[in-house]
């Protein structure tokens, strides 16, 4: 593609050299640039791409997009494009280079603290059930109409994201459902994309190691809705105090969903069992294979999105009755003797509280709840005591253990969690650093009618310790213990 075509959608402050050069690849990693390449010098949290420009020039890059021009400009014929902010420019650049793939797709983004994976995945599964070719971009895995593409981030960088969308368009996908993380929004990874719709789930404390304040985290989410065009719709959770804040400046058509108040899309629970719930949605009864009030909200978001995309109430509810939970989200494991364990990804205080509330609704006081949970290392440490508090408030027994300690001492993380507990709560709390042993202990302590909740890792099949990912799957460990 000719460089001038790639630059059409960005604001350029200075050009040195010709924009008539051919570009056959675009990269943020200096090691992946050669002749015919366009290098975008980004300022990251660890390194500054500008420091690699001399190396990129030596490798024969055809063009460079940067914020600052150094003395190296005098010793090269490489075209230099200067912009105010390369992080803002990268999205439109990547989109243009890949032929604006989002314009050829019906793209829906889902953002919020909890529920993103469930909503995006259920929409993907439902539309494929209806015979549509679809793409999914999520925390668990990316899919191009059934073909799995491993996911390394909730939302890939702008170049990888547009490359993936281009593959989806080439595969003749009609719909793409994607999670939009706060990191991705704040870092403009989704810049240059054309969304047909956006969904807001909820907002609770998370990722403050990156955003620093809850207000910054909230505002990053809001940027997504601010960027939606008039052709788009915005569906927001009216039960969340930030729901209407998210959409107050959007140009999109706004719709609300709620299980507590008046809204465009409403539901309430008629019956709740371990196998699922009976709901009333927009005046129609439907049985679903989910439990938990938070999942009612998730299903309402799915319902509202499908309605906005033109599907009828009846065909949506029929499809929803056949859907099942996403991997690692309230996923039950049954023992032959009647014990039950549940694996869930809950890794924030609010998510943990929601899951425990769902289990209490099903248990209805007939059995104990034993909770195994930890907190990730090198992440927001402020939520650690809050996680422990939520577990202790709603559980009969709590076992604090390792999650992904990364480069931190797992015992230190556990101590910081335990610091949030008072004396009575500590009496029903065990601290077991080894996660496998913690799960084994919980399952052994459980009697028939009890429920063991293993929270924090969900679908993950690894445990990250000192920079190394070791195979570890909560579901597998529970099955091993139950088999014994």
N, C-alpha and C positions, 0 to 999 in steps of 0.2 A: 504494500500500500504506500502511496505517496505521502510523505510527511505532512504536507500542507493539508491533506484530507484529515489526518489524525488530529491536527491542531484546531479544527474548525470550531469546536465547542468550548475552548478554554480561552481565558484572558491572558494574552502574552504581553509582557512589558518590554522585551527586547529580543531581537533575533540577530544572530551573527552567523552568516553563511546562508546557504541555499535551502529552501524548504521543498525543493523538487526532487530530493533524494528518495530512493526506495527504502522502505523499512520492512523487514521480514520477521522481526521478533522484538518484543518489548519486555524489559526486565527491571526489577528493583534490586536484584542480587547482582553485584558487579561481576561475579564469577560466571554468570550465564550470558554475558554480553560479548559479541564478536562483530565482525564486519556485517553490516546490514541491520545492526541492532540499535534500538532506542533505549538509553539508560535514563531512568528517572531517579534523581538523587533525593532520597527521603531522609528526614531527620527522625530517627527512631528513639526509643527510650534507652537503648544500649549503645547504638552507634549512629553516626551521621554519614549518610551516603555521599555527601560532598567530599569527604576525605578519600573516597575511592575513585574519584574522577580521573586522576592521572593514570591509574591502572587501567581504567576503562578505555581511555584514549590510546594507551599502548596496545590494547587488544583490538583496536580498529573499529570502535563503535562509530556508527554513521551519524548519530545525533544524541544530544544530551539535553534533558530538561532539568533545570536547576534553579535555585533561588539566588545564589551568589556566583559571580563569575570571577575566577582567580587569574593569576598571571599565566596559567597554562593556556589561556585562550590565544596567546600570541604564537604558540608553537604547534597549532593544529589546524587542519582543514575541516575538522568535524563541525557540523552545524550545532550551534548552541542556542537553546530556547530558554529564555529567562522568564520566570513567573513569580508571583508574590508568595505562593504557598504550593509546594509540590504535592502535599497531602490532599489538597482540594482538587488539584489538576489530575491526579492519577486516575480517578474514576472515569471522567469523561474521555481521557486518553485511551484507557483500556477498552471502554465501550466502543469508541470509534474504530479502534484497531481491529476489533472482532466483529465489526459490522452491526453494531447496536443490537445485539441479540435479544435484549429484553423487549424491544419494540415488536418482535415477532412472536412473543409469548404473552399469555395472560399470567402476570406475575403478582403474587400476593405475599406480602411480608408480615411476619408475626413478631412482635416485640413485647417485652415485659420481663419481670423477674422469674416467674414460674409459669409453666404451661405451654411454653413456646413449642417444645418438641412434640408434645401430645397433639396440639392443635394442627401444626403443620403436617404431621404424619397421618393423622386421621383424615385430613382433607385430601392428601395424596392417595391414601388407600380408597377413599370413597369415590374419587373421580376415576381411578383406575377400575374400580368395580363397575362403574357406568360405561366403561369401554374407551375412556379417553387416554391418550398417551400423555404421561405426566413426568415431571421432575420434582425431586425433593432435595433441599439443602438444609441439613440439620446437624445437631450435636452428635447424634448416634451414628449416622451414615448418610452419604449422599446417594441418590438414585437417579439414573436416566432410564425411565420407563422400565423399571424392574432390574436393571443392571446396577449392582452395588459399586460405588466409588468411595473408598475409605475417607472419612472426615478427620482432619487434624485440628480444625477450629470450628466453632459454632457457625461463624461466617468467614469464608476465606478472604484473602487479600484481594484487592480490586482486579488484578490481572488474572489470578486463578479463578476468581468468581466469574468474570466475563468469559473466560475460556470455557468454563463449565457450562454456562448458559448457552454459549455458541454450540457446544456439543449437543445440548438438549434441543436447540432449534434445528440443528442438522438431523437429529433423530425424529424430527416432526412432532415433538412434544407440543401440546396445546396449552397446558397449565403447568406452572411451577409454583410450589409453595416453599417458602424459605424462612428460617429463623433469622432475625436481625438483632444481633447482640449489641449491647450498649457500647462496647469497644469498637465494633465495626461502624456504628453510626458516628461516634465521636471522631474516629480516624478517617471518616469519609470513604470507607471501603465500598459503600453502596451508592456513592455519588455517580451520576450519569445514567442510572437505571430508571426505567419507566415502569412504575407500579400501577397495576389495576386496582389494588386495594391494600389496606393495612389494618392490622388487628392489634389492639392493646389488651394485655391480660391483667396485669396488676403490677404494683411496685412496692417492694419491701427491701430492706437493707441487703446489699450485695455489692461486690466489686469495689468497695471503698478504698482498697489498696491502690486502685487505678484512678478512680474519680475523686477521691479524697473526701467529698461531702455527699450527702444524700441528695442535696439540691442539684449538684453537678450531674449525678447519676440520672435523676429525674429529667433534667433539661436535655441530656443526651438522647433519651427516649423520645422526648417531644420533637426534637429536630427531624425525626423520621416523618412525623405527621405534618410538620411545617412544610416539608418538601413535596408532599403529594400534590398532584395537579387537579384541576377541575374535573377531569375525566375519571378520577379515582373515587373510591369509597373508603371511609375510615370507620371501623367498628370498635367501640370502646366499652370497657366494663364500667357500668354505672354504679356498681357496688364498691368500687375502689375510689378512695378519696381523690386520687389523681386522674381518674378516668376522663372527666370533662376538661381538666386542665390540658391533657394531651392534645385535644382536638380544638382548642379555642382559637387557634390561628390558622387552621388548615383550610385549604381551598376545596378539599374533597367533600363529598356528601357524607354527613355524619349520621351513624346509626348507633344505638345503645343496646346493651343486653344486661339482664339482671335476674337474680333469684330473690331479691329483697324488695324491689320497688318498681314503679312504672318504668317501662322501657319499650323499645321497638321489638325486642325479642325477649320473651319471658319464659321461666320454667319454675316448677316446684316439685319436690320429691313426694311421691305418693307412698312408696314402700322402699325399704332398703334391706338387702340381704348380702351375704358374702359373695354370692354369684352375680349380683348386679342390683339394679334399681328399676322401679317403675316411676316414670316422670310424666308430667303434663307439660307439653311445650306448645305454646300458642293454641291452647285449648284442645290439644290432641294428646291422648295417652300413648306412651311408647315404652317398651322395655329395653334397657341397655345393659351391656356387660361391663359396667363400671360401678365403682362405689365412691362415695365422698362428695360433699357439697362442692368442693373445688372442681371436681370433674364435671359437675352439672354446668358450672361456668364455662369450662373448656368446651363442652358439647354445644352450649348455646353459641359460643363464638364460631364453631364449625357450622352450625345451623345458619347463623346470620350471614356468614360469608357465602355459603352455597345459595342462599336466597338472593343475595345481592348479585351473584353471578348468573341468576336466571332460573334456578331450579325450583320446582314446586315443593310445598310443604310435605305432601304425601310421599314423594319419591325420596326426599331427604331423610325423613323419619324412618322409612323402610330400610334405607341403607344404614342409618345409624344403629338400628337394632341388631345389625350383623357385625358391627365393628367391635374390636377388642383392644385391651390396653396395650400401650407401647412397651417395648422391652425395657425392663428396669423401672417401670412406673406402676406402683402398687401391684407388683407381680407375685401371685401366691405360689407357695411350694407346700405340698401336702405330705404329711407322714401317714403311714398305714394305721397308726394308733390314734389318729384324730388330732394330732398337733398340727398347727398351721404356722408357717413363717411367711413374711411378706418382704420382698426386696423393693426398695424405692430410692430414687435418686435424690431425695430431699437433702439439700446441703445448705439451706438457709433457715433461720429460726421460723419464719412464716411458713415455709414449705413443710417443715417438720411438724409444726402445729396443725396444719391442714390434714396431713396424713394421719396423725394420731386422732384427730377429731373424727375422721372417716372410720377408723378402726373402732372407736368408741360407739359410733352410731350403729355399727354392725354387731358389736359385742353386746351392747345394751346391758352392761353390768354382769354378764354371765361368765366371764373369764378374765384372767389377768392379761396385761399387756407388758411384755418385756422388750425394751428398746436397746438396740446396739447402735451407737453412733460415734462419730469422730468429727474432726474438722481438718481441712486441708492445710498443709504447710505453705509458707511464702504467699499467703493470701490474707485477706482482711482478718486480722486477729481480733478485732472488736466484737465480731459475732460469735466467738468461741463460748464465752460464758452464757450468752443468750441461747445458743443451741442447747447447752446442758440444762438450762432452766426450763426450756420448753419440753425437753425429754422428761425431766423430773416431775413437772407439773402434771403431765398426762400419762405417766407410766407407773406401773406397780414396781418394776425393777428397771434400773438403768445400768448399762455397761458402757463406759467410755473407753474408746479404743483408737487405733490408728485409722486414718483415712488414706490420703496420699501425703505423707509427711514431706515429700520432696527433699529440700536441703535442711529442714529443721529437725530438731530432736523430738521424736513423737511423744516422749514422756513430758516434755515441756508443754507441748500443745494440750495434752490431756490435763496437766496441772492448771493451765489457763482456763480450760473448760470447767473444771471442778471448782475453780475460784468463784464461779457464779452461783454455787449451791449453798443453801443454809444447812444447819446441822441435821434437821429431820430429813432433808433431801439426800444428804450424804449417807445416811444410814441405809438407804435402799439403793445405793450406787456402788458398783464395782469398777475398778480401773484395771484394764488388762491391755497391755500395749500390743501384744500379738493379735492381729485381727482374726486370724483363723481360730485361735483359742477362745477369743471373745465370742465368736459365733457359736462354737461348739458348746461353750458354757451356757449360753442363753438357751439353745435348743435342748440341752440336757435338763435345765431347770424347768422347762415348760411341761405342763400336764395337758391332758386332753381338754380341749375347750379354751386353752390359752392361745395367744397370738404373739409370735416373735417378730418384731419389726427390725430389719437390718437396713439402716438408712445411710445415705451419703454417696454411694458409688453406682447404684442402679445397674445400668447396662455395661459399665466399664469392665473390661476383662484384664485389668492390670492394677498393680499398686506401684506407685512411683516413689522410690527411695534413693536418695543421694544421686539423682539424675538418671537412674536406671529403672526401666519399667519391667517389673517382674509379673509373670502371669498370675492373676488372682481374680476369681469370679465369685461373688457372694452367693449366687444361685447354685453354683457347683458345690461350694463348701457346705451349704445347707443340705443339699441332696445327699452328700457323703455322710453327714452326721445322722440324718434321718434313716439312711440305709443301714446304719450300724445298730 
